[in-house]
Amino acid sequence: MPLPGNLLTTAMAVMPHKNVDRALELALSMDVPFWPQLPLVSYYEDMYVQASEHFPGIVLDMDKRTLRFSMDKFMNEFEETMAHFHEPEYFDISDTYSVVYKRFLSMDLSGRPAIRGQLEGPISFGLYVVDQDDRPILFNDTIRPFMLEFMAKRANVQLNRLKKRNPNAFMYMDEPGLQFIFSAMAGYTDVAARADMEWFFSMIERPRGVHLCGNPDWDFLLGLDIDILSLDIHTNGEVFVCYAASIRDFLERGGTLVWGIVPTNFEPFEKDNIDSLQKRLEEAWRSLQESGIDLELLVSRSMLSPATCCLVNPDGDKTVEKAFEMVQNLSSMLREQYNLL
């Protein structure tokens, strides 16, 4: 079945909550629920740390909250990792690295239009994790191919578990680093980045997608063989709609766009309201319609979400909770307006 559109709701998984039950309740309030990532509960829940489980060479310091890589440690652990390479449970997320993942999987989620999982993508992971020389492991021609395959296996194992709870399950690869990768970077060319991303997604089962909050090469990203793209339209909308031809091709291939429209940061949230956000969103859609994209197709292949995650608001999790509620209210208004109920 195709991914849901019709302006249904979902959200980013990284949440500021320290109350695990409340975080899960909020995630389940979306039309397409997900299992939360809760870095304020434990450093193991940090999205980079979570992705690093069983990756050889990782040096994790829980006291200092640092995640690094050692080539010597990699060489010592590589054989052990390869011995488990065909064991799905080795690539799954353990209770240590997520307090809520298995609880989410224990629920009856069969009645939802879809459910979602997520994993830090290899480009961002490889940029974030540095070796003993403070060099990102993405630039290491020996480590990078293994990292791509390792993360693909992790994504597939999670997706297969999610599909047992709902056949329409899909995965986000969280890739904040993509906004940097096509600039001039020492040690990694844009040609290599494109080839690696194409190879990586060819290894991931469908439905597969990307979430990011930045402003990457949209032509390239929309041209990838992915099924869903989630973005911060609140910040990047004026730029994104300039890529109408690529957006049209993506939609006509059956792709789904997740429009991150409601800010979760305290100050911009206080400046906006549901009417201003609806106006901003519909202005973007009108621009795309004027560029030749069928509006009915666009809304049928669209979902709504908060614009970004946010861990640092002065009111803790309150603004994030208000943003989730506003997404749901905006969805209800627009679904009625566009006869999608």
C-alpha positions as CSV (number, residue, x, y, z in Angstrom):
1,M,0.0,0.0,0.0
2,P,1.2,3.6,-0.6
3,L,2.3,5.8,2.3
4,P,-0.5,7.9,3.8
5,G,-0.9,11.5,2.7
6,N,-4.1,13.5,2.8
7,L,-2.6,15.9,5.4
8,L,-2.3,13.3,8.2
9,T,0.1,14.0,11.0
10,T,3.4,12.7,12.3
11,A,6.4,14.3,14.1
12,M,10.1,14.1,14.7
13,A,11.1,11.5,17.3
14,V,13.6,13.5,19.3
15,M,11.6,14.9,22.2
16,P,12.5,17.0,25.3
17,H,10.5,14.9,27.8
18,K,11.8,13.3,30.9
19,N,8.5,11.5,31.5
20,V,8.7,8.5,29.3
21,D,4.9,7.7,29.6
22,R,4.0,11.2,28.5
23,A,6.4,11.2,25.6
24,L,4.9,8.0,24.3
25,E,1.4,9.3,24.8
26,L,2.2,12.4,22.7
27,A,3.9,10.3,20.0
28,L,0.7,8.2,19.8
29,S,-1.4,11.3,19.5
30,M,-0.2,11.7,15.9
31,D,-2.1,10.0,13.1
32,V,1.2,8.2,12.2
33,P,2.9,7.4,15.5
34,F,6.5,6.7,16.2
35,W,8.7,5.6,19.1
36,P,10.3,8.6,20.9
37,Q,14.0,9.3,21.3
38,L,14.6,10.9,24.7
39,P,18.1,12.2,25.2
40,L,17.2,14.0,28.4
41,V,16.3,10.7,29.9
42,S,19.7,9.1,29.0
43,Y,22.6,9.8,26.8
44,Y,22.0,6.4,25.3
45,E,18.9,8.0,23.7
46,D,21.0,10.6,21.8
47,M,20.3,9.9,18.2
48,Y,24.0,9.4,17.3
49,V,24.7,7.2,20.3
50,Q,21.6,5.2,19.6
51,A,22.8,4.5,16.0
52,S,26.3,3.5,17.3
53,E,25.2,0.4,19.2
54,H,27.5,-2.5,18.2
55,F,29.4,-0.4,15.7
56,P,33.1,-1.5,16.0
57,G,35.6,1.1,17.2
58,I,33.1,3.2,19.1
59,V,34.4,4.9,22.3
60,L,31.4,6.0,24.3
61,D,32.0,7.9,27.5
62,M,28.7,8.2,29.4
63,D,30.1,10.5,32.1
64,K,31.6,13.0,29.7
65,R,28.7,12.4,27.2
66,T,31.1,12.0,24.3
67,L,31.0,9.6,21.3
68,R,34.2,9.0,19.4
69,F,35.9,6.4,17.3
70,S,39.2,4.5,17.6
71,M,40.8,2.8,14.6
72,D,42.7,0.5,16.8
73,K,39.5,-0.5,18.6
74,F,37.8,-1.0,15.3
75,M,40.4,-3.4,14.1
76,N,40.1,-5.4,17.4
77,E,36.3,-5.5,17.2
78,F,35.7,-5.9,13.5
79,E,36.0,-9.7,13.5
80,E,33.5,-10.0,16.3
81,T,31.0,-7.8,14.5
82,M,31.3,-9.8,11.3
83,A,30.6,-13.0,13.2
84,H,27.2,-11.5,14.0
85,F,26.6,-9.8,10.6
86,H,23.7,-12.1,9.7
87,E,22.0,-12.0,13.0
88,P,19.1,-9.5,12.9
89,E,18.9,-9.1,16.7
90,Y,22.5,-7.9,16.7
91,F,21.4,-4.8,14.7
92,D,18.3,-4.1,16.6
93,I,17.9,-1.5,19.4
94,S,18.4,-2.9,22.9
95,D,16.6,-1.8,26.0
96,T,19.8,0.0,27.1
97,Y,19.7,2.3,24.1
98,S,16.0,3.0,24.1
99,V,13.6,2.8,27.1
100,V,10.5,2.9,24.8
101,Y,11.3,1.1,21.5
102,K,10.2,-2.4,22.6
103,R,7.3,-1.0,24.5
104,F,6.1,0.7,21.3
105,L,6.5,-2.6,19.4
106,S,4.4,-4.4,22.0
107,M,1.4,-2.3,21.2
108,D,-1.4,-3.0,18.9
109,L,-0.7,-0.5,16.1
110,S,-2.5,-2.4,13.3
111,G,-5.4,0.1,13.1
112,R,-3.1,3.1,12.3
113,P,-2.7,4.3,8.7
114,A,1.0,3.7,9.2
115,I,3.7,3.7,11.9
116,R,7.3,5.0,11.7
117,G,10.7,4.3,12.9
118,Q,13.9,6.3,12.6
119,L,17.7,5.9,12.6
120,E,20.5,8.4,12.3
121,G,21.7,8.4,8.6
122,P,25.2,7.4,7.7
123,I,26.3,10.8,6.3
124,S,25.4,12.7,9.5
125,F,26.7,9.9,11.7
126,G,30.0,9.8,9.8
127,L,30.3,13.6,10.1
128,Y,29.6,13.7,13.8
129,V,31.8,10.8,15.0
130,V,35.5,11.6,14.8
131,D,38.5,9.4,15.2
132,Q,41.7,9.6,17.3
133,D,42.9,12.4,15.0
134,D,39.7,14.4,15.2
135,R,38.8,13.5,11.6
136,P,35.2,12.5,10.8
137,I,35.0,8.8,10.0
138,L,33.0,9.8,6.9
139,F,36.3,10.8,5.3
140,N,37.9,7.4,5.9
141,D,37.7,5.4,2.7
142,T,38.1,2.1,4.7
143,I,35.4,2.8,7.3
144,R,32.8,4.6,5.1
145,P,31.7,1.6,3.0
146,F,31.4,-0.6,6.1
147,M,29.4,2.2,7.9
148,L,27.0,2.5,5.0
149,E,26.3,-1.3,5.0
150,F,26.1,-1.4,8.8
151,M,23.5,1.4,9.0
152,A,21.5,-0.2,6.1
153,K,21.3,-3.4,8.1
154,R,20.2,-1.6,11.2
155,A,17.4,0.3,9.3
156,N,16.2,-2.9,7.7
157,V,16.0,-4.8,10.9
158,Q,14.0,-2.1,12.6
159,L,11.7,-1.7,9.6
160,N,11.0,-5.4,9.5
161,R,10.1,-5.3,13.2
162,L,7.8,-2.3,12.7
163,K,6.0,-4.0,9.7
164,K,5.0,-6.9,12.0
165,R,3.0,-4.3,14.0
166,N,1.7,-2.4,10.9
167,P,2.2,-3.4,7.2
168,N,2.5,0.3,6.3
169,A,5.4,1.0,8.5
170,F,8.2,3.1,7.1
171,M,11.6,4.5,8.1
172,Y,13.1,8.0,8.4
173,M,16.9,8.3,8.0
174,D,17.6,11.4,10.0
175,E,20.2,13.3,8.0
176,P,20.9,16.8,9.3
177,G,24.4,16.6,7.9
178,L,23.1,16.6,4.3
179,Q,22.9,20.4,4.3
180,F,26.7,20.5,4.7
181,I,27.8,17.7,2.5
182,F,27.5,19.4,-0.9
183,S,29.7,22.4,0.0
184,A,33.4,22.2,-0.4
185,M,34.5,19.7,2.2
186,A,38.0,18.4,2.5
187,G,38.2,14.6,2.2
188,Y,34.8,13.9,0.6
189,T,33.6,15.2,-2.8
190,D,30.0,15.8,-3.8
191,V,30.4,13.1,-6.4
192,A,31.3,10.5,-3.8
193,A,28.5,11.7,-1.5
194,R,25.9,11.3,-4.3
195,A,27.2,7.8,-5.2
196,D,27.2,6.7,-1.5
197,M,23.7,8.0,-0.8
198,E,22.4,6.2,-3.9
199,W,24.1,2.9,-2.9
200,F,22.9,3.3,0.7
201,F,19.3,3.7,-0.2
202,S,19.5,0.8,-2.7
203,M,20.2,-1.4,0.3
204,I,17.3,-0.3,2.4
205,E,13.9,-1.9,2.1
206,R,10.8,0.2,1.2
207,P,9.2,2.4,2.3
208,R,12.3,4.5,3.0
209,G,12.8,8.2,3.5
210,V,14.8,11.1,4.8
211,H,14.1,13.6,7.5
212,L,16.2,16.8,7.8
213,C,15.7,20.3,9.1
214,G,18.4,22.0,7.0
215,N,18.6,23.3,3.5
216,P,20.5,20.7,1.3
217,D,20.7,20.2,-2.5
218,W,17.0,19.7,-3.0
219,D,17.3,18.6,-6.6
220,F,19.6,15.7,-5.5
221,L,17.5,14.8,-2.5
222,L,14.2,14.8,-4.4
223,G,15.9,12.7,-7.1
224,L,17.0,10.0,-4.7
225,D,15.1,6.7,-4.9
226,I,13.2,7.4,-1.6
227,D,9.5,7.3,-0.8
228,I,9.1,10.0,1.7
229,L,10.8,13.3,2.5
230,S,10.3,15.3,5.7
231,L,11.5,18.9,5.9
232,D,11.3,22.1,7.9
233,I,9.1,24.1,5.6
234,H,8.6,26.8,8.2
235,T,12.3,27.9,7.8
236,N,13.1,26.7,4.3
237,G,9.8,27.0,2.4
238,E,10.8,29.9,0.2
239,V,13.8,28.0,-1.0
240,F,12.1,24.6,-1.3
241,V,9.3,25.8,-3.6
242,C,11.9,27.0,-6.1
243,Y,12.5,23.4,-7.0
244,A,9.1,22.8,-8.4
245,A,10.2,20.6,-11.3
246,S,12.0,18.1,-8.9
247,I,9.0,18.3,-6.5
248,R,6.6,17.4,-9.3
249,D,8.7,14.5,-10.4
250,F,9.0,13.2,-6.8
251,L,5.2,13.4,-6.3
252,E,4.4,11.8,-9.7
253,R,6.7,8.9,-8.7
254,G,4.5,8.3,-5.7
255,G,6.6,10.2,-3.2
256,T,5.1,11.7,0.0
257,L,6.2,15.1,1.4
258,V,6.0,15.8,5.1
259,W,5.6,19.6,5.6
260,G,7.2,20.6,8.9
261,I,5.2,23.8,9.5
262,V,4.7,24.4,13.2
263,P,7.7,25.7,15.1
264,T,8.7,24.0,18.3
265,N,11.1,26.7,19.5
266,F,9.6,28.9,22.1
267,E,10.1,32.4,20.5
268,P,8.9,31.6,16.9
269,F,6.0,29.5,18.3
270,E,4.8,32.5,20.3
271,K,5.0,34.8,17.3
272,D,2.9,32.4,15.1
273,N,-0.7,31.2,15.3
274,I,-2.7,28.6,13.4
275,D,-4.0,31.1,10.9
276,S,-0.5,32.5,10.0
277,L,0.8,29.0,9.6
278,Q,-2.0,28.0,7.4
279,K,-1.4,31.0,5.3
280,R,2.3,30.3,5.0
281,L,1.7,26.7,4.0
282,E,-1.0,27.5,1.5
283,E,1.2,30.2,-0.1
284,A,3.9,27.5,-0.7
285,W,1.3,25.2,-2.2
286,R,-0.1,28.0,-4.4
287,S,3.4,28.8,-5.6
288,L,3.9,25.1,-6.6
289,Q,0.4,25.1,-8.2
290,E,1.4,28.1,-10.3
291,S,4.5,26.1,-11.4
292,G,2.3,23.4,-12.8
293,I,1.9,21.0,-9.9
294,D,-1.7,19.7,-9.5
295,L,-3.0,20.8,-6.1
296,E,-5.1,17.7,-5.6
297,L,-2.1,15.5,-6.2
298,L,0.0,17.7,-3.8
299,V,-2.3,17.5,-0.8
300,S,-3.0,13.8,-1.4
301,R,0.7,13.1,-1.2
302,S,1.4,15.4,1.8
303,M,1.5,15.0,5.6
304,L,2.0,17.6,8.3
305,S,4.4,17.8,11.2
306,P,6.2,20.1,13.6
307,A,9.0,22.0,11.9
308,T,11.9,20.7,14.0
309,C,12.6,19.0,17.3
310,C,13.7,21.2,20.2
311,L,15.4,20.2,23.5
312,V,16.3,23.6,24.9
313,N,13.1,25.6,25.4
314,P,12.8,27.6,28.6
315,D,9.5,26.0,29.4
316,G,10.8,22.4,29.0
317,D,8.4,20.3,27.0
318,K,5.4,22.7,27.1
319,T,6.0,24.4,23.7
320,V,6.6,21.1,22.0
321,E,3.4,19.8,23.4
322,K,1.5,22.9,22.1
323,A,3.1,22.4,18.7
324,F,2.0,18.8,18.5
325,E,-1.5,19.9,19.3
326,M,-1.4,22.8,16.7
327,V,-0.3,20.3,14.0
328,Q,-3.3,18.2,14.7
329,N,-5.7,21.2,14.7
330,L,-4.2,22.5,11.5
331,S,-4.5,19.1,9.9
332,S,-8.2,19.0,10.9
333,M,-8.9,22.4,9.4
334,L,-7.1,21.7,6.1
335,R,-8.5,18.2,5.7
336,E,-12.0,19.7,6.0
337,Q,-11.2,22.5,3.6
338,Y,-9.8,20.1,1.0
339,N,-12.5,17.5,1.5
340,L,-10.1,14.9,2.8
341,L,-12.1,13.7,5.8
